[in-house]
Each structure stands twice: as C-alpha cells, then as structure tokens.
Amino acid sequence: MESIANFSIGQIKRFENSAEHEKHRIAAIKRFEDPKERVKVSVATKELWQDPKFIAKQIRARHTFPNKPEKFLDKLFQKLFPDQWKYVGSGDFIVGGTRRNPDFVHITKKLIIEFFGDFWHGEGKTGVPNEQHEQERIDCFAKEGYQTLIIWEYELNDIDKLTQRVVEFNGR
C-alpha cells in the first residue's frame, strides 16, 4: 500500500508542471493514433473483460450497490422466502459466459430476478423497446440455464400484484 501512495505522490509531482503534463498527453494521443497500438490496447482490454474478478471490480467501482428499490425488494424477498434469495448486484455474482451481473439470484435454484429502473432501462435511455430489452436479458441468462423474472420500477406501485408474480416465479 505504501508503494501505491508513493507512486501517486510521484505522479502528482511529475505533473505539477503543466508543460510536462501536456507533453505526456500529446504522446498518449499519438500512441493511440497508431493502428497497431490501438489493436494491442483492444486485445488487452478484451482479455481483461474475460476475468470475472475484473468485471466485479469494475461494477463495484461504478458504485452499483443496492439502490432504494433494490433494498425494498430484498426485504420483500426475505419476508416471503427467508434466505432463499441473495442480492448480488454489486458484482458478487457473474453469470458464466454471459459476463453479466444480475440483481438477485436464488440460492438453490437457477432463478434470477432483475430490477429494471424505468429511466435507466427504459426505451428513452436504451433506444430499444422495453419488451425487446427484457427478452435480450432473459435470453442472455437462459444460455446459462437460468430462468429470469424482470421487475420494472413502476410495478412497485402495486405490491400485491408484484408479490403474486414473485411467488409464482419462486415456485418454479
């Protein structure tokens, strides 16, 4: 840890001089303009994204922790099915070949529940119709043998109906 701190201090001192910083910035841009260098970076990046530990680290770095609706759903699942569902949306669980991180996974069955916020997963943000977006995610997890239930944010407005859907899904 000390070496990281020393490295950071060294980098800060190195770029205190704005001319030095500009020199390094221009050199980096020129390196990236080289087609061979871009291919090299692309290959290295693709290799990194094959590593589940790297993926989990990236997810955590993006502050993907349970938001309020996910916390609410977690409490609902624990009330309905104690210790059967686990929140894994912070990068704790990556589904094999899909390299995807679901929100909730059943402890013993191959079941996944995804929570889709109306803004982040809606057509206005994704550019894809909601039904198609849902089906792509369902198909993605199905390749690994999982059945998936998608819960949209607006569905939290009718808890009785939502509870019924979750109970039926959990019974599979």
N, C-alpha and C positions, 0 to 999 in steps of 0.2 A: 504494500500500500504506500509505503514511503517513496518508492521509486516512481509511482504514478504521480504523487504530489510534486516530486522534484521535476518530473517531466513537464507537468503543467506549468510550474513556475518558469522553467526554461523556455517553454513556448511563449508564455506571456512576455518575458523579457526579450525574446527573439523578435517579436513583432511589435514592440513598443515604438520602433522606428517605422513610420508608415511607408517609407520608401522600400524598406526591406519586405514588408508585408505585400506591397503591390508587386514587387519582383516575383515573389513566390506565387501569387495569384495568377499572374500572367503565364508563368511557367506551367502551372497546373492546367490552364486553359489550352495552351499549346499541346501539352501531352494528350489531352482528351481529343484534340482535333485529329490526331494521328489515328487512322482506321485500325491499325494493328493494336494500338494501346486500348482503343475502345472495345475491341473484341476480347482482349485479355481481361479487362475490367468486367465485361459482361459475363464471361465464363466463370470468373471468380465469384461474382455476385450470385449467379445461379447455383453454384456449389454451396454457398453459404445458406441459401434458402432451402436446401435439401435437409439441413440439420435441424431436427425438432427442438434442440436446445436453443439454437439461434432464433428460430421462429418465436419460441416462448419469450425469449429475452426482448425481441422487438415488440411483441404485443404488450409486455409489461412496461416497456419504455414509452409506449404511446398512452399510458395511463388508462388502460382498459381494465377497470376494476368494476365491481357491481355498481351500476347506477341505481337510482331510487326504484324504478320499476323492477329491475332485476332483483333487488333486495326484497321487494314486496313479493315477487314470485317465489323466491327462495323460501320465505316464511310460509307462504301458502303451500308449497310442496312439502315442507317439513311437517306442517299441520296435517295435511291429507295423507302423506306417505312418509312417516318418520324414517330418516336415514336411508331412503331409497334413491334420492336424487342429490346430485352434488353440483354446485356452481363451479364451472371450470373456465369461465370466460376470460380469466386473466392470464391465459396461456398455460394453464396447468395440464391441458389435455389436447393433443394434436391428433386428428384422425389421419392415420397412416398415409396412404398415397395421395390423399386429397390435400394434405398440408393445411387443413382448415381447423379452426378452433371454435367449437360450438359453445353455447352459453351454459347448458345444463346437460348432464349425462346421467343415465340410470346406472346404479351401482352394479346390478347383476344382469340386466337385460340390455340388448343392443338397441337402446332407445335414446334419442336426442331431442331436446326441446330448445328451439331457437327463439329469442325475443327480437322482434323487428320493431325498432322505433319508427314512427310514422314519417319523421323527417329524414333520417339517415338511410332508411331502406325504401322510402317512397319513390315513386316514378320520377318525381321532380329532381331528386338527387342522383338516382342511379341511371336515369334515362331508359329504364327497362320497365315494362308493365309489371305491376305487383305480382300478378299470377305467374308470370314468366320468372321473375326474380325468386319467388318461393320455390318453384319447380326446379330451378337450377340448383338451389341449395339442397333440396330433398334428394335429387338425383346424385349430387356430389357425395352425400353421406351414404346413399344406397349402394354405391360402388364398393363400400367397405362393409356392407351388411347391416347398416343401421336404418331404422325407421325414424322419421323426423316429423315433429309437430312444430309448426310455426305459429307463434302467438304475436299478433300485432298489438301495438300500443293502445289503439282505440278499443280493443277487446277488454281492456282493464275496466272499462265503464260498466260492464255487465258481468260481475263476478260470478253470479250463479251459472250463467251460460258458459263462462270460461272454465269454472270448476268442473262442470259436466264434461266438457271436451277433454280436459286433462285426465279425469277419472277414467273415461273410456280409452284414452290413449295408453294410460298406465296399465290397463288390464290386458294389453296385448301380450 
